[in-house]
Amino acid sequence: SKQHLVLLLSCMFTFSSGSEMNFVTCGSVVKLLNVKHNVRLHSHDVRYGSGSGQQSVTGVTTVEDSNSYWSVRGTSDASCHRGTPVQCGQNIRLTHVNTGRNLHSHYFTSPLSSNQEVSAFGENGEGDHLDEWTVLCAGSVWQRDESVRFRHTATEALLSVTGEQYGRPIHGQREVHGMMVSSSHSYWKTMEGVFMKPSEIGSRDFSRPLHTEF
């Protein structure tokens, strides 16, 4: 449950849920809302029946779902210390907390809209270079209340939702995919989450995923 997750994380880290810190930092665990379609980025241990056959990524209308938490991390080449503000133009990984797989894209066709497939890939937070996304934002750092875009670093597709809905077994969930053209479908905003405070001491490497029991 969400309460369990937040309680667990608050025991582990100093965190900010108030308005004292208005930017997103490495090591934060967040839910990401597609602004136009009002769905949160979501994944679960359900594989695509087509394309890559990897773990599916969808958009859900439910607010209270622990499968919508993603950890903001550095890349395998460039670590990002816990509490460091994410810069506009920085490459990051988004690791699905409950399954340990990274938000991923590649040249497979998405099942509903025939755009570019977005999946969750890897084990224990480690996949490959196709797990990297560039944060596109307006200023110098990613603001918590800002609508931002995520551009897949290798293919340049933008993380998008255009409204197509799945049937069973994930009825009503929206397709998440990559699109080459920027539009209102590709803006995301952080919602619920645990935001790591910048720390002057103990700034250990936080490119490794969280290892917690939910």
C-alpha positions as CSV (number, residue, x, y, z in Angstrom):
1,S,0.0,0.0,0.0
2,K,1.0,3.6,-0.4
3,Q,1.1,4.2,3.3
4,H,3.4,1.2,3.8
5,L,5.7,2.5,1.1
6,V,5.9,6.0,2.4
7,L,6.4,4.8,6.0
8,L,9.1,2.5,4.9
9,L,10.9,5.2,2.9
10,S,10.5,7.8,5.6
11,C,12.3,5.4,8.0
12,M,15.1,5.0,5.5
13,F,15.7,8.5,4.3
14,T,15.2,12.2,5.2
15,F,12.5,13.3,2.8
16,S,10.5,16.3,1.9
17,S,6.8,16.1,1.2
18,G,6.1,19.7,1.8
19,S,6.7,22.8,-0.3
20,E,10.1,23.5,1.1
21,M,11.8,21.9,-1.9
22,N,10.3,22.6,-5.3
23,F,12.6,20.5,-7.6
24,V,13.0,16.8,-8.3
25,T,16.2,15.1,-7.0
26,C,18.0,11.9,-7.7
27,G,16.8,9.1,-5.5
28,S,13.3,10.5,-5.3
29,V,10.4,8.0,-5.8
30,V,7.5,9.7,-7.7
31,K,4.3,9.2,-9.6
32,L,4.2,10.9,-13.0
33,L,1.0,12.2,-14.3
34,N,0.3,12.7,-18.0
35,V,-1.2,16.2,-17.9
36,K,-3.5,15.9,-20.9
37,H,-5.0,12.5,-20.2
38,N,-4.9,12.6,-16.4
39,V,-3.3,9.1,-16.1
40,R,-0.3,8.1,-14.0
41,L,2.6,6.2,-15.5
42,H,2.2,2.6,-14.4
43,S,3.7,-0.9,-14.8
44,H,3.1,-4.4,-13.5
45,D,4.2,-7.9,-14.1
46,V,2.1,-8.3,-17.3
47,R,3.9,-8.8,-20.6
48,Y,2.9,-7.5,-24.0
49,G,1.3,-10.1,-26.2
50,S,3.0,-8.6,-29.2
51,G,6.2,-6.6,-30.1
52,S,9.0,-7.2,-27.7
53,G,7.0,-9.3,-25.2
54,Q,8.6,-7.3,-22.4
55,Q,6.8,-6.0,-19.3
56,S,4.0,-3.6,-20.2
57,V,3.9,0.1,-19.3
58,T,0.4,1.8,-19.2
59,G,-1.3,4.8,-17.8
60,V,-3.9,4.4,-15.0
61,T,-6.6,6.7,-13.7
62,T,-6.3,5.3,-10.1
63,V,-4.4,7.5,-7.7
64,E,-3.7,4.9,-5.0
65,D,-1.6,2.3,-6.7
66,S,1.9,1.3,-5.6
67,N,2.6,0.1,-9.1
68,S,2.8,3.7,-10.2
69,Y,5.9,4.5,-8.2
70,W,9.2,5.2,-10.2
71,S,12.6,5.8,-8.8
72,V,14.6,8.7,-10.4
73,R,18.2,7.4,-11.0
74,G,21.4,8.2,-12.8
75,T,22.6,6.2,-15.8
76,S,25.1,3.4,-15.9
77,D,27.6,5.9,-17.3
78,A,26.8,8.9,-15.1
79,S,25.8,8.4,-11.5
80,C,23.5,10.8,-9.8
81,H,24.0,11.3,-6.0
82,R,21.0,11.1,-3.8
83,G,19.4,14.5,-3.3
84,T,21.1,16.1,-6.3
85,P,18.6,18.2,-8.4
86,V,18.0,16.8,-11.8
87,Q,19.2,19.2,-14.5
88,C,17.2,20.1,-17.6
89,G,18.8,18.1,-20.4
90,Q,20.2,15.4,-18.0
91,N,19.9,11.7,-18.9
92,I,18.2,9.6,-16.2
93,R,16.7,6.2,-15.7
94,L,13.2,5.7,-14.2
95,T,13.1,2.4,-12.3
96,H,9.7,0.8,-11.5
97,V,9.9,0.3,-7.8
98,N,7.8,-2.8,-7.4
99,T,9.5,-4.9,-10.2
100,G,13.0,-3.3,-10.5
101,R,12.6,-2.9,-14.3
102,N,13.5,0.4,-16.1
103,L,11.4,2.5,-18.3
104,H,12.6,1.4,-21.8
105,S,11.9,2.0,-25.5
106,H,13.0,0.5,-28.8
107,Y,11.9,0.1,-32.4
108,F,9.0,-2.2,-31.8
109,T,5.5,-1.1,-32.6
110,S,3.1,-0.3,-29.8
111,P,0.1,-2.7,-29.7
112,L,-2.8,-0.2,-30.0
113,S,-1.7,3.0,-31.7
114,S,1.2,1.6,-33.8
115,N,3.6,4.2,-32.3
116,Q,6.9,3.2,-30.7
117,E,6.6,0.6,-27.9
118,V,7.5,1.6,-24.3
119,S,8.2,-1.3,-21.9
120,A,9.9,-2.0,-18.6
121,F,13.1,-3.9,-19.0
122,G,16.1,-5.3,-17.0
123,E,16.5,-6.9,-13.6
124,N,17.2,-5.2,-10.2
125,G,17.4,-1.8,-11.9
126,E,20.0,-2.9,-14.5
127,G,19.1,-3.1,-18.2
128,D,20.9,-1.5,-21.1
129,H,21.4,1.9,-22.8
130,L,17.8,1.9,-24.1
131,D,16.7,2.6,-20.5
132,E,17.9,6.2,-20.7
133,W,15.6,9.3,-21.0
134,T,16.5,12.9,-21.4
135,V,14.5,15.3,-19.2
136,L,13.3,18.2,-21.2
137,C,12.3,21.2,-19.1
138,A,12.3,25.0,-19.2
139,G,14.8,26.2,-16.7
140,S,18.0,24.8,-15.2
141,V,16.5,22.1,-13.0
142,W,13.4,19.9,-13.1
143,Q,10.7,21.7,-11.1
144,R,8.2,19.6,-9.2
145,D,5.2,21.6,-10.4
146,E,6.4,21.8,-14.0
147,S,5.1,19.9,-17.0
148,V,8.1,18.3,-18.6
149,R,8.9,15.9,-21.4
150,F,11.0,12.7,-21.4
151,R,12.9,12.1,-24.7
152,H,14.2,8.6,-25.2
153,T,17.9,9.2,-25.5
154,A,18.7,6.6,-28.2
155,T,15.7,6.9,-30.5
156,E,14.6,10.5,-29.7
157,A,10.9,9.4,-29.2
158,L,8.9,11.3,-26.6
159,L,7.1,9.5,-23.8
160,S,3.4,10.0,-24.7
161,V,-0.2,8.9,-24.2
162,T,-2.8,9.5,-26.8
163,G,-5.8,7.8,-25.1
164,E,-6.1,4.3,-26.6
165,Q,-7.5,1.9,-23.9
166,Y,-6.7,-1.7,-23.3
167,G,-9.3,-4.4,-22.9
168,R,-8.9,-7.4,-20.6
169,P,-6.9,-8.2,-18.5
170,I,-5.9,-4.5,-18.0
171,H,-9.3,-3.0,-18.9
172,G,-9.4,0.8,-19.1
173,Q,-5.6,1.3,-18.8
174,R,-4.2,3.6,-21.4
175,E,-1.4,2.8,-23.9
176,V,1.9,4.5,-23.2
177,H,4.2,4.9,-26.2
178,G,6.9,6.9,-27.9
179,M,6.2,9.6,-30.5
180,M,8.6,11.5,-32.6
181,V,6.5,14.6,-32.7
182,S,6.1,16.8,-29.6
183,S,2.5,17.5,-28.7
184,S,0.2,18.1,-25.7
185,H,0.2,14.2,-25.3
186,S,3.8,14.2,-24.1
187,Y,3.8,16.4,-21.0
188,W,4.2,14.9,-17.5
189,K,4.2,16.3,-14.0
190,T,5.3,14.8,-10.7
191,M,2.5,14.0,-8.3
192,E,2.7,11.9,-5.1
193,G,6.1,10.9,-4.0
194,V,9.1,10.9,-1.6
195,F,11.5,13.6,-2.6
196,M,15.1,13.3,-1.4
197,K,16.6,16.4,0.2
198,P,20.0,17.6,-1.0
199,S,22.5,16.6,1.7
200,E,25.9,18.1,2.3
201,I,27.1,14.9,4.0
202,G,26.6,11.3,3.0
203,S,26.2,12.0,-0.7
204,R,26.7,8.4,-1.6
205,D,26.2,7.1,-5.1
206,F,22.4,6.6,-5.6
207,S,22.6,5.2,-9.1
208,R,21.8,1.8,-7.6
209,P,18.1,0.9,-7.1
210,L,16.2,0.7,-3.8
211,H,16.3,-2.7,-2.3
212,T,13.3,-2.8,-0.1
213,E,10.6,-5.3,0.8
214,F,7.1,-4.1,0.1
